[in-house]
Amino acid sequence: MKLKRGMIIDVNLDPTLGSETGKIRPCIIVTNNTYNERVPVIQEEKG
């Protein structure tokens, strides 16, 4: 999946520390598209 600025994706926010929100939550991509194309910063689980 190619990430684009403004996309909303489900992200697993575990593990957490203290009272941070965990579980799977919707998150918005805020980095610009050039950065997203050049720097792989996610791990995608298929299944």
mmCIF file as Biopython writes it, N, C-alpha, C and O atoms, coordinates in Angstrom:
data_model
#
loop_
_atom_site.group_PDB
_atom_site.id
_atom_site.type_symbol
_atom_site.label_atom_id
_atom_site.label_alt_id
_atom_site.label_comp_id
_atom_site.label_asym_id
_atom_site.label_entity_id
_atom_site.label_seq_id
_atom_site.pdbx_PDB_ins_code
_atom_site.Cartn_x
_atom_site.Cartn_y
_atom_site.Cartn_z
_atom_site.occupancy
_atom_site.B_iso_or_equiv
_atom_site.auth_seq_id
_atom_site.auth_asym_id
_atom_site.pdbx_PDB_model_num
ATOM 1   N N  . MET A ? 1  ? 0.838  -1.167  0.000  1.0 0.0 1  A 1 
ATOM 2   C CA . MET A ? 1  ? 0.000  0.000   0.000  1.0 0.0 1  A 1 
ATOM 3   C C  . MET A ? 1  ? 0.892  1.242   0.000  1.0 0.0 1  A 1 
ATOM 4   O O  . MET A ? 1  ? 1.804  1.351   0.820  1.0 0.0 1  A 1 
ATOM 5   N N  . LYS A ? 2  ? 0.636  2.168   -0.907 1.0 0.0 2  A 1 
ATOM 6   C CA . LYS A ? 2  ? 1.378  3.420   -0.924 1.0 0.0 2  A 1 
ATOM 7   C C  . LYS A ? 2  ? 0.658  4.425   -0.037 1.0 0.0 2  A 1 
ATOM 8   O O  . LYS A ? 2  ? -0.534 4.682   -0.201 1.0 0.0 2  A 1 
ATOM 9   N N  . LEU A ? 3  ? 1.402  4.982   0.900  1.0 0.0 3  A 1 
ATOM 10  C CA . LEU A ? 3  ? 0.807  5.959   1.804  1.0 0.0 3  A 1 
ATOM 11  C C  . LEU A ? 3  ? 0.856  7.347   1.185  1.0 0.0 3  A 1 
ATOM 12  O O  . LEU A ? 3  ? 1.865  7.745   0.604  1.0 0.0 3  A 1 
ATOM 13  N N  . LYS A ? 4  ? -0.235 8.073   1.314  1.0 0.0 4  A 1 
ATOM 14  C CA . LYS A ? 4  ? -0.333 9.440   0.801  1.0 0.0 4  A 1 
ATOM 15  C C  . LYS A ? 4  ? -0.798 10.340  1.931  1.0 0.0 4  A 1 
ATOM 16  O O  . LYS A ? 4  ? -1.564 9.920   2.798  1.0 0.0 4  A 1 
ATOM 17  N N  . ARG A ? 5  ? -0.327 11.583  1.915  1.0 0.0 5  A 1 
ATOM 18  C CA . ARG A ? 5  ? -0.737 12.559  2.915  1.0 0.0 5  A 1 
ATOM 19  C C  . ARG A ? 5  ? -2.261 12.669  2.942  1.0 0.0 5  A 1 
ATOM 20  O O  . ARG A ? 5  ? -2.896 12.774  1.893  1.0 0.0 5  A 1 
ATOM 21  N N  . GLY A ? 6  ? -2.843 12.645  4.133  1.0 0.0 6  A 1 
ATOM 22  C CA . GLY A ? 6  ? -4.280 12.765  4.300  1.0 0.0 6  A 1 
ATOM 23  C C  . GLY A ? 6  ? -5.020 11.443  4.402  1.0 0.0 6  A 1 
ATOM 24  O O  . GLY A ? 6  ? -6.197 11.419  4.762  1.0 0.0 6  A 1 
ATOM 25  N N  . MET A ? 7  ? -4.339 10.331  4.086  1.0 0.0 7  A 1 
ATOM 26  C CA . MET A ? 7  ? -4.989 9.019   4.197  1.0 0.0 7  A 1 
ATOM 27  C C  . MET A ? 7  ? -5.243 8.689   5.664  1.0 0.0 7  A 1 
ATOM 28  O O  . MET A ? 7  ? -4.482 9.091   6.544  1.0 0.0 7  A 1 
ATOM 29  N N  . ILE A ? 8  ? -6.313 7.959   5.911  1.0 0.0 8  A 1 
ATOM 30  C CA . ILE A ? 8  ? -6.603 7.456   7.246  1.0 0.0 8  A 1 
ATOM 31  C C  . ILE A ? 8  ? -6.445 5.942   7.198  1.0 0.0 8  A 1 
ATOM 32  O O  . ILE A ? 8  ? -7.089 5.261   6.400  1.0 0.0 8  A 1 
ATOM 33  N N  . ILE A ? 9  ? -5.568 5.423   8.072  1.0 0.0 9  A 1 
ATOM 34  C CA . ILE A ? 9  ? -5.305 3.986   8.108  1.0 0.0 9  A 1 
ATOM 35  C C  . ILE A ? 9  ? -5.463 3.477   9.541  1.0 0.0 9  A 1 
ATOM 36  O O  . ILE A ? 9  ? -5.328 4.243   10.495 1.0 0.0 9  A 1 
ATOM 37  N N  . ASP A ? 10 ? -5.744 2.200   9.685  1.0 0.0 10 A 1 
ATOM 38  C CA . ASP A ? 10 ? -5.822 1.579   11.006 1.0 0.0 10 A 1 
ATOM 39  C C  . ASP A ? 10 ? -4.418 1.198   11.446 1.0 0.0 10 A 1 
ATOM 40  O O  . ASP A ? 10 ? -3.679 0.556   10.699 1.0 0.0 10 A 1 
ATOM 41  N N  . VAL A ? 11 ? -4.048 1.599   12.674 1.0 0.0 11 A 1 
ATOM 42  C CA . VAL A ? 11 ? -2.706 1.361   13.195 1.0 0.0 11 A 1 
ATOM 43  C C  . VAL A ? 11 ? -2.809 0.672   14.554 1.0 0.0 11 A 1 
ATOM 44  O O  . VAL A ? 11 ? -3.602 1.074   15.405 1.0 0.0 11 A 1 
ATOM 45  N N  . ASN A ? 12 ? -2.007 -0.359  14.745 1.0 0.0 12 A 1 
ATOM 46  C CA . ASN A ? 12 ? -1.925 -1.029  16.041 1.0 0.0 12 A 1 
ATOM 47  C C  . ASN A ? 12 ? -0.981 -0.213  16.918 1.0 0.0 12 A 1 
ATOM 48  O O  . ASN A ? 12 ? 0.220  -0.159  16.655 1.0 0.0 12 A 1 
ATOM 49  N N  . LEU A ? 13 ? -1.519 0.424   17.960 1.0 0.0 13 A 1 
ATOM 50  C CA . LEU A ? 13 ? -0.726 1.313   18.805 1.0 0.0 13 A 1 
ATOM 51  C C  . LEU A ? 13 ? -0.114 0.617   20.017 1.0 0.0 13 A 1 
ATOM 52  O O  . LEU A ? 13 ? 0.359  1.286   20.936 1.0 0.0 13 A 1 
ATOM 53  N N  . ASP A ? 14 ? -0.117 -0.711  20.034 1.0 0.0 14 A 1 
ATOM 54  C CA . ASP A ? 14 ? 0.525  -1.451  21.119 1.0 0.0 14 A 1 
ATOM 55  C C  . ASP A ? 14 ? 1.983  -1.675  20.774 1.0 0.0 14 A 1 
ATOM 56  O O  . ASP A ? 14 ? 2.280  -1.764  19.583 1.0 0.0 14 A 1 
ATOM 57  N N  . PRO A ? 15 ? 2.898  -1.771  21.682 1.0 0.0 15 A 1 
ATOM 58  C CA . PRO A ? 15 ? 2.714  -1.685  23.117 1.0 0.0 15 A 1 
ATOM 59  C C  . PRO A ? 15 ? 2.591  -0.230  23.578 1.0 0.0 15 A 1 
ATOM 60  O O  . PRO A ? 15 ? 3.003  0.693   22.874 1.0 0.0 15 A 1 
ATOM 61  N N  . THR A ? 16 ? 2.030  -0.045  24.747 1.0 0.0 16 A 1 
ATOM 62  C CA . THR A ? 16 ? 1.839  1.291   25.301 1.0 0.0 16 A 1 
ATOM 63  C C  . THR A ? 16 ? 2.548  1.400   26.637 1.0 0.0 16 A 1 
ATOM 64  O O  . THR A ? 16 ? 2.936  0.396   27.234 1.0 0.0 16 A 1 
ATOM 65  N N  . LEU A ? 17 ? 2.710  2.616   27.094 1.0 0.0 17 A 1 
ATOM 66  C CA . LEU A ? 17 ? 3.279  2.882   28.415 1.0 0.0 17 A 1 
ATOM 67  C C  . LEU A ? 17 ? 2.266  3.671   29.225 1.0 0.0 17 A 1 
ATOM 68  O O  . LEU A ? 17 ? 1.658  4.610   28.711 1.0 0.0 17 A 1 
ATOM 69  N N  . GLY A ? 18 ? 2.079  3.307   30.474 1.0 0.0 18 A 1 
ATOM 70  C CA . GLY A ? 18 ? 1.175  4.056   31.349 1.0 0.0 18 A 1 
ATOM 71  C C  . GLY A ? 18 ? -0.246 4.093   30.826 1.0 0.0 18 A 1 
ATOM 72  O O  . GLY A ? 18 ? -0.835 3.051   30.536 1.0 0.0 18 A 1 
ATOM 73  N N  . SER A ? 19 ? -0.804 5.306   30.703 1.0 0.0 19 A 1 
ATOM 74  C CA . SER A ? 19 ? -2.209 5.457   30.304 1.0 0.0 19 A 1 
ATOM 75  C C  . SER A ? 19 ? -2.380 5.777   28.822 1.0 0.0 19 A 1 
ATOM 76  O O  . SER A ? 19 ? -3.444 6.240   28.412 1.0 0.0 19 A 1 
ATOM 77  N N  . GLU A ? 20 ? -1.340 5.534   28.006 1.0 0.0 20 A 1 
ATOM 78  C CA . GLU A ? 20 ? -1.457 5.791   26.569 1.0 0.0 20 A 1 
ATOM 79  C C  . GLU A ? 20 ? -2.534 4.902   25.950 1.0 0.0 20 A 1 
ATOM 80  O O  . GLU A ? 20 ? -2.787 3.792   26.419 1.0 0.0 20 A 1 
ATOM 81  N N  . THR A ? 21 ? -3.164 5.410   24.887 1.0 0.0 21 A 1 
ATOM 82  C CA . THR A ? 21 ? -4.193 4.654   24.183 1.0 0.0 21 A 1 
ATOM 83  C C  . THR A ? 21 ? -3.561 3.511   23.403 1.0 0.0 21 A 1 
ATOM 84  O O  . THR A ? 21 ? -2.582 3.712   22.684 1.0 0.0 21 A 1 
ATOM 85  N N  . GLY A ? 22 ? -4.108 2.339   23.540 1.0 0.0 22 A 1 
ATOM 86  C CA . GLY A ? 22 ? -3.609 1.183   22.807 1.0 0.0 22 A 1 
ATOM 87  C C  . GLY A ? 22 ? -4.619 0.713   21.782 1.0 0.0 22 A 1 
ATOM 88  O O  . GLY A ? 22 ? -5.454 1.492   21.322 1.0 0.0 22 A 1 
ATOM 89  N N  . LYS A ? 23 ? -4.546 -0.533  21.431 1.0 0.0 23 A 1 
ATOM 90  C CA . LYS A ? 23 ? -5.447 -1.182  20.481 1.0 0.0 23 A 1 
ATOM 91  C C  . LYS A ? 23 ? -5.220 -0.687  19.056 1.0 0.0 23 A 1 
ATOM 92  O O  . LYS A ? 23 ? -4.225 -0.025  18.763 1.0 0.0 23 A 1 
ATOM 93  N N  . ILE A ? 24 ? -6.160 -1.021  18.182 1.0 0.0 24 A 1 
ATOM 94  C CA . ILE A ? 24 ? -6.092 -0.572  16.787 1.0 0.0 24 A 1 
ATOM 95  C C  . ILE A ? 24 ? -6.950 0.675   16.660 1.0 0.0 24 A 1 
ATOM 96  O O  . ILE A ? 24 ? -8.130 0.659   17.010 1.0 0.0 24 A 1 
ATOM 97  N N  . ARG A ? 25 ? -6.368 1.749   16.164 1.0 0.0 25 A 1 
ATOM 98  C CA . ARG A ? 25 ? -7.044 3.040   16.060 1.0 0.0 25 A 1 
ATOM 99  C C  . ARG A ? 25 ? -6.829 3.624   14.676 1.0 0.0 25 A 1 
ATOM 100 O O  . ARG A ? 25 ? -5.821 3.337   14.031 1.0 0.0 25 A 1 
ATOM 101 N N  . PRO A ? 26 ? -7.776 4.451   14.206 1.0 0.0 26 A 1 
ATOM 102 C CA . PRO A ? 26 ? -7.567 5.149   12.939 1.0 0.0 26 A 1 
ATOM 103 C C  . PRO A ? 26 ? -6.546 6.269   13.136 1.0 0.0 26 A 1 
ATOM 104 O O  . PRO A ? 26 ? -6.618 7.011   14.116 1.0 0.0 26 A 1 
ATOM 105 N N  . CYS A ? 27 ? -5.599 6.391   12.213 1.0 0.0 27 A 1 
ATOM 106 C CA . CYS A ? 27 ? -4.573 7.437   12.269 1.0 0.0 27 A 1 
ATOM 107 C C  . CYS A ? 27 ? -4.463 8.095   10.899 1.0 0.0 27 A 1 
ATOM 108 O O  . CYS A ? 27 ? -4.666 7.443   9.875  1.0 0.0 27 A 1 
ATOM 109 N N  . ILE A ? 28 ? -4.141 9.385   10.880 1.0 0.0 28 A 1 
ATOM 110 C CA . ILE A ? 28 ? -4.027 10.125  9.627  1.0 0.0 28 A 1 
ATOM 111 C C  . ILE A ? 28 ? -2.552 10.310  9.276  1.0 0.0 28 A 1 
ATOM 112 O O  . ILE A ? 28 ? -1.727 10.555  10.156 1.0 0.0 28 A 1 
ATOM 113 N N  . ILE A ? 29 ? -2.223 10.194  7.991  1.0 0.0 29 A 1 
ATOM 114 C CA . ILE A ? 29 ? -0.857 10.404  7.509  1.0 0.0 29 A 1 
ATOM 115 C C  . ILE A ? 29 ? -0.641 11.909  7.361  1.0 0.0 29 A 1 
ATOM 116 O O  . ILE A ? 29 ? -1.365 12.569  6.616  1.0 0.0 29 A 1 
ATOM 117 N N  . VAL A ? 30 ? 0.355  12.456  8.068  1.0 0.0 30 A 1 
ATOM 118 C CA . VAL A ? 30 ? 0.607  13.897  8.014  1.0 0.0 30 A 1 
ATOM 119 C C  . VAL A ? 30 ? 1.913  14.251  7.306  1.0 0.0 30 A 1 
ATOM 120 O O  . VAL A ? 30 ? 2.139  15.419  6.991  1.0 0.0 30 A 1 
ATOM 121 N N  . THR A ? 31 ? 2.779  13.265  7.051  1.0 0.0 31 A 1 
ATOM 122 C CA . THR A ? 31 ? 4.027  13.550  6.341  1.0 0.0 31 A 1 
ATOM 123 C C  . THR A ? 31 ? 3.747  13.754  4.857  1.0 0.0 31 A 1 
ATOM 124 O O  . THR A ? 31 ? 2.764  13.241  4.322  1.0 0.0 31 A 1 
ATOM 125 N N  . ASN A ? 32 ? 4.637  14.520  4.193  1.0 0.0 32 A 1 
ATOM 126 C CA . ASN A ? 32 ? 4.402  14.792  2.770  1.0 0.0 32 A 1 
ATOM 127 C C  . ASN A ? 32 ? 4.697  13.560  1.920  1.0 0.0 32 A 1 
ATOM 128 O O  . ASN A ? 32 ? 5.398  12.646  2.355  1.0 0.0 32 A 1 
ATOM 129 N N  . ASN A ? 33 ? 4.157  13.547  0.710  1.0 0.0 33 A 1 
ATOM 130 C CA . ASN A ? 33 ? 4.242  12.369  -0.160 1.0 0.0 33 A 1 
ATOM 131 C C  . ASN A ? 33 ? 5.668  12.026  -0.566 1.0 0.0 33 A 1 
ATOM 132 O O  . ASN A ? 33 ? 5.992  10.846  -0.706 1.0 0.0 33 A 1 
ATOM 133 N N  . THR A ? 34 ? 6.529  13.019  -0.760 1.0 0.0 34 A 1 
ATOM 134 C CA . THR A ? 34 ? 7.925  12.750  -1.115 1.0 0.0 34 A 1 
ATOM 135 C C  . THR A ? 34 ? 8.597  11.955  -0.004 1.0 0.0 34 A 1 
ATOM 136 O O  . THR A ? 34 ? 9.289  10.973  -0.272 1.0 0.0 34 A 1 
ATOM 137 N N  . TYR A ? 35 ? 8.398  12.370  1.225  1.0 0.0 35 A 1 
ATOM 138 C CA . TYR A ? 35 ? 8.957  11.651  2.377  1.0 0.0 35 A 1 
ATOM 139 C C  . TYR A ? 35 ? 8.402  10.228  2.438  1.0 0.0 35 A 1 
ATOM 140 O O  . TYR A ? 35 ? 9.152  9.276   2.655  1.0 0.0 35 A 1 
ATOM 141 N N  . ASN A ? 36 ? 7.095  10.085  2.248  1.0 0.0 36 A 1 
ATOM 142 C CA . ASN A ? 36 ? 6.462  8.764   2.319  1.0 0.0 36 A 1 
ATOM 143 C C  . ASN A ? 36 ? 7.007  7.809   1.270  1.0 0.0 36 A 1 
ATOM 144 O O  . ASN A ? 36 ? 7.095  6.607   1.522  1.0 0.0 36 A 1 
ATOM 145 N N  . GLU A ? 37 ? 7.376  8.316   0.099  1.0 0.0 37 A 1 
ATOM 146 C CA . GLU A ? 37 ? 7.915  7.465   -0.967 1.0 0.0 37 A 1 
ATOM 147 C C  . GLU A ? 37 ? 9.342  7.031   -0.697 1.0 0.0 37 A 1 
ATOM 148 O O  . GLU A ? 37 ? 9.747  5.947   -1.119 1.0 0.0 37 A 1 
ATOM 149 N N  . ARG A ? 38 ? 10.115 7.857   0.001  1.0 0.0 38 A 1 
ATOM 150 C CA . ARG A ? 38 ? 11.550 7.598   0.164  1.0 0.0 38 A 1 
ATOM 151 C C  . ARG A ? 38 ? 11.937 6.945   1.477  1.0 0.0 38 A 1 
ATOM 152 O O  . ARG A ? 38 ? 12.991 6.316   1.564  1.0 0.0 38 A 1 
ATOM 153 N N  . VAL A ? 39 ? 11.113 7.081   2.490  1.0 0.0 39 A 1 
ATOM 154 C CA . VAL A ? 39 ? 11.467 6.560   3.807  1.0 0.0 39 A 1 
ATOM 155 C C  . VAL A ? 39 ? 10.397 5.574   4.276  1.0 0.0 39 A 1 
ATOM 156 O O  . VAL A ? 39 ? 9.324  5.992   4.711  1.0 0.0 39 A 1 
ATOM 157 N N  . PRO A ? 40 ? 10.677 4.273   4.195  1.0 0.0 40 A 1 
ATOM 158 C CA . PRO A ? 40 ? 9.696  3.292   4.657  1.0 0.0 40 A 1 
ATOM 159 C C  . PRO A ? 40 ? 9.660  3.269   6.184  1.0 0.0 40 A 1 
ATOM 160 O O  . PRO A ? 40 ? 10.619 2.835   6.822  1.0 0.0 40 A 1 
ATOM 161 N N  . VAL A ? 41 ? 8.570  3.730   6.764  1.0 0.0 41 A 1 
ATOM 162 C CA . VAL A ? 41 ? 8.499  3.847   8.220  1.0 0.0 41 A 1 
ATOM 163 C C  . VAL A ? 41 ? 7.431  2.952   8.835  1.0 0.0 41 A 1 
ATOM 164 O O  . VAL A ? 41 ? 7.123  3.089   10.019 1.0 0.0 41 A 1 
ATOM 165 N N  . ILE A ? 42 ? 6.855  2.031   8.047  1.0 0.0 42 A 1 
ATOM 166 C CA . ILE A ? 42 ? 5.809  1.170   8.595  1.0 0.0 42 A 1 
ATOM 167 C C  . ILE A ? 42 ? 6.124  -0.292  8.331  1.0 0.0 42 A 1 
ATOM 168 O O  . ILE A ? 42 ? 6.956  -0.631  7.489  1.0 0.0 42 A 1 
ATOM 169 N N  . GLN A ? 43 ? 5.455  -1.120  9.054  1.0 0.0 43 A 1 
ATOM 170 C CA . GLN A ? 43 ? 5.489  -2.559  8.811  1.0 0.0 43 A 1 
ATOM 171 C C  . GLN A ? 43 ? 4.060  -2.973  8.536  1.0 0.0 43 A 1 
ATOM 172 O O  . GLN A ? 43 ? 3.179  -2.754  9.368  1.0 0.0 43 A 1 
ATOM 173 N N  . GLU A ? 44 ? 3.819  -3.562  7.394  1.0 0.0 44 A 1 
ATOM 174 C CA . GLU A ? 44 ? 2.470  -3.965  7.010  1.0 0.0 44 A 1 
ATOM 175 C C  . GLU A ? 44 ? 2.292  -5.447  7.265  1.0 0.0 44 A 1 
ATOM 176 O O  . GLU A ? 44 ? 3.085  -6.267  6.802  1.0 0.0 44 A 1 
ATOM 177 N N  . GLU A ? 45 ? 1.243  -5.790  8.005  1.0 0.0 45 A 1 
ATOM 178 C CA . GLU A ? 45 ? 0.926  -7.194  8.260  1.0 0.0 45 A 1 
ATOM 179 C C  . GLU A ? 45 ? -0.191 -7.610  7.340  1.0 0.0 45 A 1 
ATOM 180 O O  . GLU A ? 45 ? -1.232 -6.956  7.276  1.0 0.0 45 A 1 
ATOM 181 N N  . LYS A ? 46 ? 0.020  -8.691  6.629  1.0 0.0 46 A 1 
ATOM 182 C CA . LYS A ? 46 ? -1.006 -9.198  5.725  1.0 0.0 46 A 1 
ATOM 183 C C  . LYS A ? 46 ? -1.753 -10.327 6.410  1.0 0.0 46 A 1 
ATOM 184 O O  . LYS A ? 46 ? -1.165 -11.137 7.127  1.0 0.0 46 A 1 
ATOM 185 N N  . GLY A ? 47 ? -3.050 -10.369 6.179  1.0 0.0 47 A 1 
ATOM 186 C CA . GLY A ? 47 ? -3.782 -11.469 6.774  1.0 0.0 47 A 1 
ATOM 187 C C  . GLY A ? 47 ? -5.223 -11.205 6.961  1.0 0.0 47 A 1 
ATOM 188 O O  . GLY A ? 47 ? -5.949 -12.067 7.458  1.0 0.0 47 A 1 
#
